[in-house]
Amino acid sequence: VDRGGSRPVHLQLVNRSGWVVPQVDSAPNGMTLQWDEDFDRPLSASKTGTGAEYTASKPDRWGPSEFGEASFVDPASGPDSLVTVDDNYLRIRAQPRPAGDVGGWGQRFYGGSLSSMAVGGAGFAAQYEYFEARMLGAPGPGAWSAFWLLDSEDATSRGEITGEIDIVELYGHETIGGCFSLHNYVDGEDVDDVVDCSSNTGFHDWAMQWHNYGARVSPGSVTYYIDGVEVAQASGLKSHRLPYYFMTNLALGGGWPIQLDATAGTADLYVDWIRVYT
């Protein structure tokens, strides 16, 4: 307990009984379901995406990559940072590395990332789409949960102009806020960003209550939703004609100090499902 009263303590509990609450998505009328992942089976993921359904890293043109202050774990060789639990949820865990085990960039933690695109450009992507995920975010200062999109050229050497759509970024020090962003990368330079962050989105604490996070990509623009309610808009997406693939991850840092003592030194992001419509 923080006797100073300045730092909340979060305890995420699982209730395996009780009423079953229907979990509906918020897809716009007239769109067709193209991808439906309920995480109701063992996870099929590898570091590069080879021989698996998902990639356990950020696929870049030079290979699997990572960011932040936690190394993304390969499920085949690392700790349980990226697993399905209860045949119902994806759990992505950030946790300390063992003493003396430091990542290539000096990372002191393990984290996890899941991508629908493999290194080299194979995998699932969709054009002019609606992406949505039902998530329970990871609390704790420095915890950095995200559901986001990159265009299919980003993972190959062909992409001179590429786009990034951050459907939501959840920072663990502020569990009623969030960020909704659009980025254009032109020859490696970040151009004409649109970043909309709020310390209070008007929805319940996302570390204590599930929410649906969605985005609809239209020609040149993106509309962002929480629980089917529009929360932000952004225009100026330069690579809107390309299909986009999804990523969900739990990284650490993002410009904030890491203080996970209130959550016993670890942080967990839970994902119930991911759906994609066109």
Disulfide bonds with the S-S distance in Angstrom:
Cys179-Cys197 2.00
